[in-house]
Amino acid sequence: MVLDRSISRFGKDFAFYYSGYWRDMPATEGVTVVIYEQVYPQSGTFLWVEMNQTRVYQTYFGRRYNDVKQMAEQAILLSINELANIQAGKMLGDTTIDPL
């Protein structure tokens, strides 16, 4: 599940691209992804992605043009790595990973 807590146009575009990539990934059931955003009116936006309450990606959007799609691709690659860690922990019986 991907929850969008963004508020700006850049954040909404990022969430759109990210969730599109996330839908195409297998074995994501039971994993919660939340996209957060903090807007600083004079300087830009700070955006981060949490997976099962662990921050896996963060970036800064300036007030001008940003390649949002490329940033979403970077975030999904880091999310794939974290998803692999979660799945490996489940397979090995790691008790530090809390199943939802």
N, CA, C and O atoms as a Tinker XYZ file with bonds, in Angstrom:
   400  protein
     1  N      0.847000   -1.158000    0.000000    73     2
     2  CA     0.000000    0.000000    0.000000    64     1     3
     3  C      0.900000    1.230000    0.000000    63     2     4     5
     4  O      1.868000    1.290000    0.758000    81     3
     5  N      0.591000    2.201000   -0.837000    73     3     6
     6  CA     1.337000    3.458000   -0.901000    64     5     7
     7  C      0.408000    4.573000   -0.443000    63     6     8     9
     8  O     -0.655000    4.792000   -1.023000    81     7
     9  N      0.827000    5.273000    0.606000    73     7    10
    10  CA     0.069000    6.416000    1.117000    64     9    11
    11  C      0.781000    7.688000    0.699000    63    10    12    13
    12  O      1.997000    7.807000    0.851000    81    11
    13  N      0.023000    8.638000    0.171000    73    11    14
    14  CA     0.581000    9.892000   -0.320000    64    13    15
    15  C      0.276000   11.006000    0.674000    63    14    16    17
    16  O     -0.877000   11.415000    0.815000    81    15
    17  N      1.290000   11.491000    1.355000    73    15    18
    18  CA     1.156000   12.601000    2.293000    64    17    19
    19  C      1.812000   13.863000    1.739000    63    18    20    21
    20  O      2.184000   14.759000    2.496000    81    19
    21  N      1.950000   13.930000    0.421000    73    19    22
    22  CA     2.560000   15.104000   -0.206000    64    21    23
    23  C      1.509000   16.181000   -0.434000    63    22    24    25
    24  O      0.308000   15.910000   -0.438000    81    23
    25  N      1.992000   17.424000   -0.627000    73    23    26
    26  CA     1.044000   18.530000   -0.780000    64    25    27
    27  C      1.341000   19.424000   -1.980000    63    26    28    29
    28  O      0.454000   20.154000   -2.424000    81    27
    29  N      2.554000   19.391000   -2.516000    73    27    30
    30  CA     2.888000   20.265000   -3.638000    64    29    31
    31  C      2.743000   19.518000   -4.959000    63    30    32    33
    32  O      2.515000   18.309000   -4.986000    81    31
    33  N      2.876000   20.255000   -6.036000    73    31    34
    34  CA     2.797000   19.656000   -7.369000    64    33    35
    35  C      3.946000   18.672000   -7.576000    63    34    36    37
    36  O      3.734000   17.588000   -8.121000    81    35
    37  N      5.160000   19.031000   -7.151000    73    35    38
    38  CA     6.297000   18.113000   -7.269000    64    37    39
    39  C      6.053000   16.839000   -6.465000    63    38    40    41
    40  O      6.343000   15.740000   -6.938000    81    39
    41  N      5.528000   16.979000   -5.273000    73    39    42
    42  CA     5.249000   15.821000   -4.426000    64    41    43
    43  C      4.195000   14.915000   -5.032000    63    42    44    45
    44  O      4.333000   13.692000   -5.008000    81    43
    45  N      3.148000   15.505000   -5.571000    73    43    46
    46  CA     2.083000   14.709000   -6.200000    64    45    47
    47  C      2.594000   13.982000   -7.438000    63    46    48    49
    48  O      2.243000   12.826000   -7.671000    81    47
    49  N      3.430000   14.662000   -8.236000    73    47    50
    50  CA     4.010000   14.009000   -9.414000    64    49    51
    51  C      4.922000   12.860000   -8.995000    63    50    52    53
    52  O      4.891000   11.787000   -9.597000    81    51
    53  N      5.734000   13.087000   -7.961000    73    51    54
    54  CA     6.616000   12.040000   -7.450000    64    53    55
    55  C      5.795000   10.834000   -7.002000    63    54    56    57
    56  O      6.126000    9.699000   -7.342000    81    55
    57  N      4.735000   11.071000   -6.247000    73    55    58
    58  CA     3.890000    9.986000   -5.752000    64    57    59
    59  C      3.231000    9.234000   -6.911000    63    58    60    61
    60  O      3.080000    8.014000   -6.851000    81    59
    61  N      2.844000    9.948000   -7.954000    73    59    62
    62  CA     2.237000    9.315000   -9.129000    64    61    63
    63  C      3.217000    8.345000   -9.786000    63    62    64    65
    64  O      2.869000    7.194000  -10.050000    81    63
    65  N      4.438000    8.806000  -10.051000    73    63    66
    66  CA     5.435000    7.948000  -10.691000    64    65    67
    67  C      5.836000    6.798000   -9.778000    63    66    68    69
    68  O      5.928000    5.653000  -10.221000    81    67
    69  N      6.073000    7.099000   -8.506000    73    67    70
    70  CA     6.506000    6.073000   -7.562000    64    69    71
    71  C      5.445000    4.975000   -7.432000    63    70    72    73
    72  O      5.769000    3.790000   -7.500000    81    71
    73  N      4.191000    5.363000   -7.249000    73    71    74
    74  CA     3.144000    4.350000   -7.076000    64    73    75
    75  C      2.947000    3.533000   -8.353000    63    74    76    77
    76  O      2.578000    2.361000   -8.281000    81    75
    77  N      3.188000    4.134000   -9.518000    73    75    78
    78  CA     3.117000    3.383000  -10.764000    64    77    79
    79  C      4.160000    2.285000  -10.820000    63    78    80    81
    80  O      3.870000    1.164000  -11.237000    81    79
    81  N      5.381000    2.607000  -10.398000    73    79    82
    82  CA     6.439000    1.594000  -10.339000    64    81    83
    83  C      6.134000    0.549000   -9.261000    63    82    84    85
    84  O      6.371000   -0.643000   -9.456000    81    83
    85  N      5.612000    1.003000   -8.137000    73    83    86
    86  CA     5.333000    0.092000   -7.015000    64    85    87
    87  C      4.292000   -0.954000   -7.401000    63    86    88    89
    88  O      4.406000   -2.115000   -7.009000    81    87
    89  N      3.281000   -0.552000   -8.167000    73    87    90
    90  CA     2.228000   -1.485000   -8.594000    64    89    91
    91  C      2.789000   -2.632000   -9.421000    63    90    92    93
    92  O      2.240000   -3.734000   -9.404000    81    91
    93  N      3.879000   -2.383000  -10.146000    73    91    94
    94  CA     4.459000   -3.407000  -11.018000    64    93    95
    95  C      5.361000   -4.385000  -10.275000    63    94    96    97
    96  O      5.813000   -5.367000  -10.864000    81    95
    97  N      5.630000   -4.138000   -8.999000    73    95    98
    98  CA     6.534000   -5.004000   -8.241000    64    97    99
    99  C      5.773000   -6.150000   -7.600000    63    98   100   101
   100  O      4.694000   -5.945000   -7.046000    81    99
   101  N      6.330000   -7.364000   -7.671000    73    99   102
   102  CA     5.685000   -8.512000   -7.016000    64   101   103
   103  C      6.035000   -8.564000   -5.529000    63   102   104   105
   104  O      6.996000   -7.932000   -5.090000    81   103
   105  N      5.262000   -9.311000   -4.767000    73   103   106
   106  CA     5.519000   -9.602000   -3.344000    64   105   107
   107  C      5.581000   -8.346000   -2.483000    63   106   108   109
   108  O      6.470000   -8.212000   -1.642000    81   107
   109  N      4.642000   -7.428000   -2.689000    73   107   110
   110  CA     4.619000   -6.217000   -1.868000    64   109   111
   111  C      3.485000   -6.243000   -0.844000    63   110   112   113
   112  O      3.266000   -5.254000   -0.145000    81   111
   113  N      2.767000   -7.352000   -0.746000    73   111   114
   114  CA     1.663000   -7.414000    0.203000    64   113   115
   115  C      2.214000   -7.376000    1.627000    63   114   116   117
   116  O      3.214000   -8.024000    1.937000    81   115
   117  N      1.558000   -6.618000    2.472000    73   115   118
   118  CA     1.970000   -6.477000    3.861000    64   117   119
   119  C      3.011000   -5.398000    4.084000    63   118   120   121
   120  O      3.465000   -5.212000    5.213000    81   119
   121  N      3.406000   -4.677000    3.033000    73   119   122
   122  CA     4.408000   -3.617000    3.147000    64   121   123
   123  C      3.701000   -2.277000    2.938000    63   122   124   125
   124  O      2.973000   -2.089000    1.963000    81   123
   125  N      3.927000   -1.362000    3.860000    73   123   126
   126  CA     3.318000   -0.036000    3.765000    64   125   127
   127  C      4.379000    0.993000    3.411000    63   126   128   129
   128  O      5.419000    1.083000    4.064000    81   127
   129  N      4.104000    1.765000    2.374000    73   127   130
   130  CA     5.000000    2.833000    1.935000    64   129   131
   131  C      4.263000    4.153000    2.126000    63   130   132   133
   132  O      3.109000    4.291000    1.718000    81   131
   133  N      4.930000    5.119000    2.744000    73   131   134
   134  CA     4.333000    6.442000    2.944000    64   133   135
   135  C      5.285000    7.474000    2.360000    63   134   136   137
   136  O      6.485000    7.455000    2.634000    81   135
   137  N      4.739000    8.371000    1.553000    73   135   138
   138  CA     5.507000    9.463000    0.965000    64   137   139
   139  C      5.156000   10.737000    1.725000    63   138   140   141
   140  O      4.012000   11.190000    1.698000    81   139
   141  N      6.145000   11.309000    2.400000    73   139   142
   142  CA     5.959000   12.521000    3.187000    64   141   143
   143  C      6.620000   13.692000    2.482000    63   142   144   145
   144  O      7.540000   13.526000    1.681000    81   143
   145  N      6.122000   14.892000    2.805000    73   143   146
   146  CA     6.685000   16.095000    2.205000    64   145   147
   147  C      6.591000   17.254000    3.184000    63   146   148   149
   148  O      5.573000   17.441000    3.851000    81   147
   149  N      7.668000   18.028000    3.261000    73   147   150
   150  CA     7.689000   19.251000    4.055000    64   149   151
   151  C      8.035000   20.395000    3.113000    63   150   152   153
   152  O      9.097000   20.384000    2.490000    81   151
   153  N      7.148000   21.387000    3.002000    73   151   154
   154  CA     7.346000   22.501000    2.088000    64   153   155
   155  C      7.944000   23.681000    2.848000    63   154   156   157
   156  O      7.463000   24.071000    3.912000    81   155
   157  N      9.010000   24.236000    2.268000    73   155   158
   158  CA     9.626000   25.462000    2.775000    64   157   159
   159  C      9.370000   26.537000    1.729000    63   158   160   161
   160  O     10.008000   26.523000    0.676000    81   159
   161  N      8.450000   27.477000    1.987000    73   159   162
   162  CA     7.965000   28.396000    0.951000    64   161   163
   163  C      9.037000   29.160000    0.183000    63   162   164   165
   164  O      8.884000   29.365000   -1.021000    81   163
   165  N     10.091000   29.579000    0.821000    73   163   166
   166  CA    11.095000   30.365000    0.128000    64   165   167
   167  C     12.202000   29.543000   -0.523000    63   166   168   169
   168  O     12.952000   30.062000   -1.349000    81   167
   169  N     12.310000   28.267000   -0.160000    73   167   170
   170  CA    13.455000   27.514000   -0.666000    64   169   171
   171  C     13.109000   26.226000   -1.402000    63   170   172   173
   172  O     13.927000   25.765000   -2.198000    81   171
   173  N     11.977000   25.635000   -1.191000    73   171   174
   174  CA    11.633000   24.409000   -1.904000    64   173   175
   175  C     10.952000   23.385000   -1.018000    63   174   176   177
   176  O     10.264000   23.734000   -0.058000    81   175
   177  N     11.151000   22.121000   -1.350000    73   175   178
   178  CA    10.441000   21.032000   -0.695000    64   177   179
   179  C     11.411000   19.921000   -0.307000    63   178   180   181
   180  O     12.310000   19.565000   -1.069000    81   179
   181  N     11.211000   19.386000    0.886000    73   179   182
   182  CA    11.956000   18.215000    1.340000    64   181   183
   183  C     10.979000   17.049000    1.316000    63   182   184   185
   184  O      9.912000   17.121000    1.925000    81   183
   185  N     11.339000   15.966000    0.610000    73   183   186
   186  CA    10.451000   14.820000    0.448000    64   185   187
   187  C     11.189000   13.562000    0.881000    63   186   188   189
   188  O     12.375000   13.401000    0.593000    81   187
   189  N     10.482000   12.664000    1.578000    73   187   190
   190  CA    11.094000   11.397000    1.967000    64   189   191
   191  C     10.078000   10.273000    1.865000    63   190   192   193
   192  O      8.867000   10.494000    1.912000    81   191
   193  N     10.609000    9.043000    1.721000    73   191   194
   194  CA     9.803000    7.848000    1.566000    64   193   195
   195  C     10.139000    6.907000    2.714000    63   194   196   197
   196  O     11.308000    6.616000    2.968000    81   195
   197  N      9.111000    6.437000    3.401000    73   195   198
   198  CA     9.286000    5.464000    4.471000    64   197   199
   199  C      8.614000    4.160000    4.079000    63   198   200   201
   200  O      7.508000    4.149000    3.538000    81   199
   201  N      9.302000    3.058000    4.363000    73   199   202
   202  CA     8.760000    1.731000    4.111000    64   201   203
   203  C      8.735000    0.997000    5.445000    63   202   204   205
   204  O      9.775000    0.774000    6.064000    81   203
   205  N      7.535000    0.625000    5.879000    73   203   206
   206  CA     7.348000   -0.004000    7.191000    64   205   207
   207  C      8.043000    0.816000    8.280000    63   206   208   209
   208  O      8.758000    0.269000    9.119000    81   207
   209  N      7.828000    2.108000    8.256000    73   207   210
   210  CA     8.319000    3.079000    9.244000    64   209   211
   211  C      9.838000    3.201000    9.264000    63   210   212   213
   212  O     10.412000    3.602000   10.277000    81   211
   213  N     10.496000    2.861000    8.159000    73   211   214
   214  CA    11.930000    3.038000    8.014000    64   213   215
   215  C     12.175000    3.928000    6.801000    63   214   216   217
   216  O     11.695000    3.626000    5.708000    81   215
   217  N     12.913000    5.020000    6.979000    73   215   218
   218  CA    13.180000    5.930000    5.871000    64   217   219
   219  C     14.141000    5.263000    4.897000    63   218   220   221
   220  O     15.237000    4.849000    5.274000    81   219
   221  N     13.715000    5.164000    3.631000    73   219   222
   222  CA    14.539000    4.521000    2.614000    64   221   223
   223  C     15.034000    5.508000    1.561000    63   222   224   225
   224  O     15.971000    5.197000    0.825000    81   223
   225  N     14.424000    6.695000    1.472000    73   223   226
   226  CA    14.822000    7.674000    0.450000    64   225   227
   227  C     14.438000    9.057000    0.930000    63   226   228   229
   228  O     13.407000    9.245000    1.575000    81   227
   229  N     15.289000   10.029000    0.603000    73   227   230
   230  CA    14.949000   11.423000    0.855000    64   229   231
   231  C     15.595000   12.290000   -0.215000    63   230   232   233
   232  O     16.664000   11.966000   -0.732000    81   231
   233  N     14.942000   13.383000   -0.536000    73   231   234
   234  CA    15.456000   14.282000   -1.562000    64   233   235
   235  C     14.942000   15.690000   -1.306000    63   234   236   237
   236  O     14.065000   15.912000   -0.471000    81   235
   237  N     15.507000   16.628000   -2.039000    73   235   238
   238  CA    15.119000   18.027000   -1.950000    64   237   239
   239  C     14.713000   18.505000   -3.335000    63   238   240   241
   240  O     15.442000   18.299000   -4.305000    81   239
   241  N     13.562000   19.137000   -3.428000    73   239   242
   242  CA    13.106000   19.757000   -4.668000    64   241   243
   243  C     13.272000   21.258000   -4.515000    63   242   244   245
   244  O     12.768000   21.848000   -3.559000    81   243
   245  N     13.966000   21.871000   -5.440000    73   243   246
   246  CA    14.048000   23.323000   -5.449000    64   245   247
   247  C     12.736000   23.917000   -5.932000    63   246   248   249
   248  O     11.776000   23.194000   -6.195000    81   247
   249  N     12.702000   25.217000   -6.045000    73   247   250
   250  CA    11.470000   25.876000   -6.491000    64   249   251
   251  C     11.305000   25.820000   -7.998000    63   250   252   253
   252  O     10.213000   26.066000   -8.510000    81   251
   253  N     12.359000   25.504000   -8.706000    73   251   254
   254  CA    12.330000   25.455000  -10.166000    64   253   255
   255  C     12.171000   24.018000  -10.649000    63   254   256   257
   256  O     11.850000   23.119000   -9.872000    81   255
   257  N     12.401000   23.820000  -11.946000    73   255   258
   258  CA    12.237000   22.515000  -12.592000    64   257   259
   259  C     13.081000   21.445000  -11.910000    63   258   260   261
   260  O     14.244000   21.675000  -11.578000    81   259
   261  N     12.486000   20.280000  -11.708000    73   259   262
   262  CA    13.172000   19.098000  -11.186000    64   261   263
   263  C     12.753000   17.904000  -12.028000    63   262   264   265
   264  O     11.622000   17.845000  -12.512000    81   263
   265  N     13.659000   16.955000  -12.202000    73   263   266
   266  CA    13.329000   15.735000  -12.929000    64   265   267
   267  C     12.694000   14.749000  -11.943000    63   266   268   269
   268  O     13.363000   13.869000  -11.402000    81   267
   269  N     11.404000   14.919000  -11.727000    73   267   270
   270  CA    10.673000   14.155000  -10.725000    64   269   271
   271  C     10.641000   12.673000  -11.071000    63   270   272   273
   272  O     10.741000   11.826000  -10.184000    81   271
   273  N     10.503000   12.360000  -12.339000    73   271   274
   274  CA    10.440000   10.958000  -12.749000    64   273   275
   275  C     11.750000   10.244000  -12.428000    63   274   276   277
   276  O     11.726000    9.106000  -11.959000    81   275
   277  N     12.885000   10.883000  -12.669000    73   275   278
   278  CA    14.181000   10.283000  -12.357000    64   277   279
   279  C     14.336000   10.085000  -10.845000    63   278   280   281
   280  O     14.884000    9.073000  -10.406000    81   279
   281  N     13.863000   11.032000  -10.058000    73   279   282
   282  CA    13.935000   10.900000   -8.601000    64   281   283
   283  C     13.063000    9.749000   -8.112000    63   282   284   285
   284  O     13.443000    9.028000   -7.190000    81   283
   285  N     11.892000    9.575000   -8.728000    73   283   286
   286  CA    11.022000    8.452000   -8.367000    64   285   287
   287  C     11.676000    7.125000   -8.733000    63   286   288   289
   288  O     11.529000    6.142000   -8.008000    81   287
   289  N     12.397000    7.090000   -9.853000    73   287   290
   290  CA    13.099000    5.873000  -10.239000    64   289   291
   291  C     14.202000    5.535000   -9.238000    63   290   292   293
   292  O     14.392000    4.367000   -8.897000    81   291
   293  N     14.928000    6.545000   -8.767000    73   291   294
   294  CA    15.952000    6.320000   -7.752000    64   293   295
   295  C     15.320000    5.787000   -6.466000    63   294   296   297
   296  O     15.840000    4.862000   -5.841000    81   295
   297  N     14.196000    6.380000   -6.085000    73   295   298
   298  CA    13.516000    5.959000   -4.860000    64   297   299
   299  C     13.025000    4.523000   -4.966000    63   298   300   301
   300  O     13.108000    3.772000   -3.994000    81   299
   301  N     12.516000    4.130000   -6.124000    73   299   302
   302  CA    11.993000    2.770000   -6.256000    64   301   303
   303  C     13.135000    1.756000   -6.228000    63   302   304   305
   304  O     12.953000    0.645000   -5.730000    81   303
   305  N     14.301000    2.114000   -6.750000    73   303   306
   306  CA    15.447000    1.207000   -6.683000    64   305   307
   307  C     15.873000    0.978000   -5.229000    63   306   308   309
   308  O     16.182000   -0.150000   -4.846000    81   307
   309  N     15.889000    2.024000   -4.432000    73   307   310
   310  CA    16.212000    1.874000   -3.017000    64   309   311
   311  C     15.112000    1.108000   -2.285000    63   310   312   313
   312  O     15.391000    0.364000   -1.344000    81   311
   313  N     13.878000    1.287000   -2.712000    73   311   314
   314  CA    12.762000    0.561000   -2.107000    64   313   315
   315  C     12.837000   -0.927000   -2.424000    63   314   316   317
   316  O     12.499000   -1.762000   -1.585000    81   315
   317  N     13.281000   -1.259000   -3.634000    73   315   318
   318  CA    13.452000   -2.674000   -4.000000    64   317   319
   319  C     14.476000   -3.328000   -3.077000    63   318   320   321
   320  O     14.288000   -4.458000   -2.627000    81   319
   321  N     15.559000   -2.609000   -2.802000    73   319   322
   322  CA    16.582000   -3.129000   -1.891000    64   321   323
   323  C     16.005000   -3.362000   -0.498000    63   322   324   325
   324  O     16.254000   -4.403000    0.111000    81   323
   325  N     15.243000   -2.407000    0.005000    73   323   326
   326  CA    14.640000   -2.559000    1.334000    64   325   327
   327  C     13.606000   -3.681000    1.342000    63   326   328   329
   328  O     13.506000   -4.423000    2.319000    81   327
   329  N     12.836000   -3.813000    0.262000    73   327   330
   330  CA    11.860000   -4.897000    0.163000    64   329   331
   331  C     12.562000   -6.248000    0.180000    63   330   332   333
   332  O     12.074000   -7.193000    0.799000    81   331
   333  N     13.702000   -6.346000   -0.493000    73   331   334
   334  CA    14.474000   -7.590000   -0.472000    64   333   335
   335  C     14.957000   -7.899000    0.940000    63   334   336   337
   336  O     14.955000   -9.058000    1.355000    81   335
   337  N     15.372000   -6.871000    1.682000    73   335   338
   338  CA    15.792000   -7.074000    3.068000    64   337   339
   339  C     14.631000   -7.554000    3.935000    63   338   340   341
   340  O     14.807000   -8.428000    4.784000    81   339
   341  N     13.459000   -6.988000    3.725000    73   339   342
   342  CA    12.273000   -7.388000    4.490000    64   341   343
   343  C     11.905000   -8.836000    4.182000    63   342   344   345
   344  O     11.638000   -9.620000    5.092000    81   343
   345  N     11.892000   -9.189000    2.895000    73   343   346
   346  CA    11.546000  -10.551000    2.494000    64   345   347
   347  C     12.579000  -11.557000    3.009000    63   346   348   349
   348  O     12.217000  -12.650000    3.443000    81   347
   349  N     13.863000  -11.191000    2.963000    73   347   350
   350  CA    14.907000  -12.085000    3.469000    64   349   351
   351  C     14.756000  -12.277000    4.971000    63   350   352   353
   352  O     14.949000  -13.381000    5.480000    81   351
   353  N     14.415000  -11.213000    5.678000    73   351   354
   354  CA    14.198000  -11.319000    7.110000    64   353   355
   355  C     13.036000  -12.235000    7.448000    63   354   356   357
   356  O     13.098000  -12.992000    8.417000    81   355
   357  N     11.982000  -12.171000    6.655000    73   355   358
   358  CA    10.838000  -13.070000    6.872000    64   357   359
   359  C     11.226000  -14.516000    6.626000    63   358   360   361
   360  O     10.817000  -15.410000    7.367000    81   359
   361  N     12.013000  -14.744000    5.589000    73   359   362
   362  CA    12.408000  -16.115000    5.251000    64   361   363
   363  C     13.354000  -16.701000    6.299000    63   362   364   365
   364  O     13.323000  -17.901000    6.570000    81   363
   365  N     14.187000  -15.853000    6.879000    73   363   366
   366  CA    15.159000  -16.323000    7.864000    64   365   367
   367  C     14.625000  -16.281000    9.286000    63   366   368   369
   368  O     15.315000  -16.672000   10.227000    81   367
   369  N     13.403000  -15.809000    9.438000    73   367   370
   370  CA    12.797000  -15.768000   10.766000    64   369   371
   371  C     13.353000  -14.671000   11.651000    63   370   372   373
   372  O     13.441000  -14.839000   12.867000    81   371
   373  N     13.732000  -13.547000   11.054000    73   371   374
   374  CA    14.264000  -12.424000   11.810000    64   373   375
   375  C     13.154000  -11.818000   12.654000    63   374   376   377
   376  O     12.139000  -11.377000   12.114000    81   375
   377  N     13.328000  -11.789000   13.953000    73   375   378
   378  CA    12.280000  -11.285000   14.851000    64   377   379
   379  C     12.330000   -9.772000   15.008000    63   378   380   381
   380  O     11.432000   -9.196000   15.621000    81   379
   381  N     13.370000   -9.099000   14.461000    73   379   382
   382  CA    13.436000   -7.646000   14.586000    64   381   383
   383  C     12.535000   -6.958000   13.570000    63   382   384   385
   384  O     12.235000   -5.774000   13.720000    81   383
   385  N     12.098000   -7.674000   12.540000    73   383   386
   386  CA    11.194000   -7.115000   11.541000    64   385   387
   387  C      9.775000   -7.415000   11.976000    63   386   388   389
   388  O      9.393000   -8.578000   12.108000    81   387
   389  N      8.996000   -6.373000   12.198000    73   387   390
   390  CA     7.620000   -6.538000   12.651000    64   389   391
   391  C      6.694000   -6.714000   11.468000    63   390   392   393
   392  O      6.581000   -5.798000   10.654000    81   391
   393  N      6.022000   -7.851000   11.334000    73   391   394
   394  CA     5.036000   -8.003000   10.258000    64   393   395
   395  C      3.803000   -7.173000   10.567000    63   394   396   397
   396  O      3.373000   -7.087000   11.718000    81   395
   397  N      3.242000   -6.569000    9.545000    73   395   398
   398  CA     2.046000   -5.737000    9.737000    64   397   399
   399  C      0.786000   -6.519000    9.558000    63   398   400
   400  O     -0.307000   -5.967000    9.685000    81   399
